[in-house]
């Protein structure tokens, strides 16, 4: 089970506070009874009323607790849901680490990735939403789902490793964050990863599977050569002044990590590799386009079933009982 609005758990503070105050109140009333009455019969009589009041408060607390649980949108199990419209989210997940500046793919991996993304986006923006997610050491949604192709294009062209506050290459972290969005704001999506596959953490197929659980599809475009290339360091005039080095002073050689890419994909047709000039952009775009069209033509998709109706039903029943007992107590 998971929750669509897990952050609303803080609202449980209200019924918890009422419970604590009720327990303090019943304790005080019992002490007062012992001080006022010496007759055991009267003590039992009024103790019964105090317990009844506490029971009524428990009904209220329980009702509010189940109401909060309903607001958190609990989900478990799966259900088939018909697509209400043939409009999907195409989420481009772009590797923005320094290794993408390697020039083993002309003009470099990052610029080639942008070219491919634009070629695909230009075919679908009129009928679908486009989104851009970038990652390096950290990750962020640079462009939320939009049909504004010009805006998407502008943000994409401005992408460079300097805009990520933390550098590195953590594909696993990016997948984990996307998995939390894939059943909410980015559900019903085709996630197109464009990366050289280098990662300092260890993303697994199980991590990627969580993105697919709500009916999403993953396509991976690998960019780079298996022979590898150094990462250029440029000055303000964009002239190469040297090569990126590791802590021991050795030049870093970055290579395409094909095994990692294949491991994250469940179907062999859901990835493409750009590693030589012989691989044509049109062929890659055509392969991606076919996957997107097949995804859009499916009539149903599987997602975690929304079970919020159960706790809200219990909440209403408990609050109704609370109202009945409270009215009876007052009269």
Secondary structure by P-SEA (a helix, b strand, c coil): cccccccccccaaaaaaaaaaaaaaaaaaaaaaaaccccaaaaaaaaaaaaaaaaaaaaaaaaaaaaaaaaaccccbbbbbcccccccccccccccccccccccccccaaaaaaaaaaaaaaaccccbbbbbbbbccccccccccccaaaaaaaaaaaccccccccccccaaaaaaaaaaacccccccbbbbbbccccccccccaaaaaaaaccbbbbbbbbbccccbbbbbbbcccccccbbbbcccccbbbbbbaaaaaaaaccccccccccccccccaaaaaaaaaaaaaaaaaccccccccccaaaaaaaaaaaaaaaaaaaaaaac
